[in-house]
């Protein structure tokens, strides 16, 4: 459990760097969804979602969810990816 907590903290810190001050402004469910995605994809994999990250920076959560769906990740883990995309989209 300790190692899992450390991994989650690492994801949180990384997302703060990616989204700068905006990350902590997102609703908690959005933060948790991004942490989940970052945990699964890893450091480099998450950063490949440049259009999704840009959509977040533009506060366009519908587009962010669309970019999540338009990915290999989505085809590889469709249930998880769709669940996370719906959470993001719900705050649009």
C-alpha positions in Angstrom: 0.0 0.0 0.0 2.9 2.3 0.7 4.3 1.8 -2.8 0.9 2.4 -4.4 0.6 5.6 -2.4 4.0 6.8 -3.6 3.1 6.0 -7.2 -0.1 8.0 -6.9 1.7 10.9 -5.3 4.2 10.8 -8.1 1.4 10.9 -10.7 -0.2 13.8 -8.9 3.1 15.8 -8.8 3.7 15.0 -12.5 0.2 16.2 -13.4 0.8 19.4 -11.5 3.9 20.0 -13.6 2.0 19.3 -16.9 -1.1 21.4 -16.1 0.7 23.9 -13.9 -1.6 25.8 -11.5 -4.7 24.6 -13.3 -4.6 21.0 -12.1 -5.7 21.7 -8.6 -8.6 23.8 -9.9 -10.2 20.9 -11.7 -13.0 19.1 -9.8 -11.7 16.2 -7.7 -13.3 13.6 -10.1 -11.4 15.1 -13.0 -8.2 15.0 -11.0 -8.8 11.4 -10.1 -9.5 10.5 -13.7 -6.3 12.1 -14.9 -4.3 10.4 -12.1 -5.8 7.1 -13.2 -4.9 7.7 -16.8 -1.4 8.9 -15.9 -0.9 5.9 -13.6 -1.8 3.5 -16.4 0.1 5.2 -19.3 3.2 6.2 -17.4 5.3 9.4 -17.7 6.0 9.3 -21.4 2.7 7.7 -22.5 0.6 10.4 -20.9 2.6 13.2 -22.5 1.8 11.8 -25.9 -1.8 13.1 -25.4 -0.7 16.6 -26.6 -4.1 17.5 -28.1 -5.9 16.3 -24.9 -3.6 18.3 -22.7 -4.0 21.4 -25.0 -7.8 21.0 -24.7 -7.5 21.0 -20.9 -5.4 24.1 -21.1 -8.1 25.7 -23.2 -10.7 24.5 -20.7 -12.4 22.5 -23.4 -13.3 19.3 -21.6 -15.5 18.0 -24.4 -12.6 18.1 -26.7 -10.3 16.6 -24.1 -12.8 13.6 -23.8 -12.9 13.4 -27.6 -9.1 13.2 -27.7 -9.1 10.5 -25.1 -11.5 8.5 -27.3 -9.4 9.1 -30.4 -6.4 7.1 -29.2 -4.8 3.7 -29.2 -5.2 3.6 -25.5 -9.0 3.8 -25.9 -9.0 0.8 -28.2 -6.8 -1.2 -25.9 -8.7 -0.5 -22.7 -12.1 0.7 -23.9 -14.1 0.3 -20.7 -11.7 2.1 -18.5 -11.0 4.8 -21.1 -14.7 5.4 -21.7 -15.5 5.6 -18.0 -12.7 8.2 -17.6 -13.8 10.2 -20.7 -17.4 10.3 -19.5 -16.2 11.7 -16.1 -14.2 14.4 -17.9 -17.1 15.1 -20.3 -19.5 15.4 -17.4 -17.8 18.6 -16.2 -17.9 20.2 -19.7 
